Amino acid sequence: MLGADLQVPVKGGRLVGYANLDYAASAPCLEPVSAAVAAALPAYSSVHRGAGYASQLTTARYEQARHTVRAFAGARPDDAVIFTRNTTDATNLLAGCLPEGTTAVVFDTEHHASLLPWKTSVRLAPPAFPGEAVRAADEALAAIDGPKLLVVTAASNVTGELWPIAALAHIAHRHGARILVDAAQYVPHRRLNLTALDLDYVAFSGHKLYAPFGAGVLIGRRDWLAGGEPYLKGGGAVRSVGDTTEWHDDPEPRHEAGTPNVLGAIALAAACDALTATDWTPLVREEERLIARLRSGLAAIKGVHELSLWGDDHPRVGIVSFTVAGHTAREVAEILSSEYGIGVRDGKFCAHPFLQHLLGKADGGCEDDTASAVRASIGIGTTDEHVDRLLNALHALTTP
């Protein structure tokens, strides 16, 4: 992990090792990812339309990255793999390809990237338990005529809680709908198998997956993507241009006009390769141990309240959001950084309706600091010392 030895200044002028507890925003770069980018740079060139050796080599690396990401996600052999900037970009790309008259069904618990791109949508209230999520989706989809798309996260970016995506995919297909899964917070923590889960589309970001080089991906069924309006109109997306324009039928060139983020795609593939080669069993066990240590420690601190939709026992990835009585989230985050060298996230996490629900607030605008929370998130480089430093800092903050 790059940056594992990063030293940061704290109050009094001291330097301390950085306790990065902000993985859910952007994960550090893995050494194999950095190495893959460094190896590609000397021969970096244009892709797809160059006859020179460097261009041919770079094109081969770019297309190999597509195959690598497809395998990492457990996608079907004929699924499209379209490189984007991030999950938000991928979701907006799919939104522009939906058949005319499609209705998106989306829960108010979603990230704004899943809430906002749809021309027509049905918004569902936060469900009280996983079974209610399935029931609510069932009822909503049954009431819709025409094309429909169920949009849901695999793991909440606010609470880390895992959603019943297999059951929701089954319900969607029973009603002739398709499902898009936001896997941005899932793939850094759990193996994904799109085929086994019977998902139609998934989207995730490299910068959450230890590949912070500006690439994400949309993976899924080709027909809607092949029939949709090109996401960008320009070179590479066309077969010919004259009095009329003939666009590519293949979704990948159709939606990747211009020079793509080649190094971002190579970096994303390198992260997928590294994680595919990893034994996930001890990785998941270590994460579960650390998150249990963090959550039990938070529960023991007076005035600290963890946010949860489905209760303490529901499975989750390494994300915890909480409030501290008597302090705004920004105050807490600034103290943790300036006095203890701890990096966390504060705010509404691009999930305003969900956070307002969890905080019990009817209205919480962007300028309302009381409608915000602190989020601590862990990853491969997290240690016991990082967790304990956060708990000790919060204890000191809440002790008169």
Summary of the structure (lengths in Angstrom):
residues: 400
radius of gyration: 21.9
end to end distance: 38.1
largest distance: 76.0
contacts: 1369
relative contact order: 0.16
helix: 40%
strand: 19%
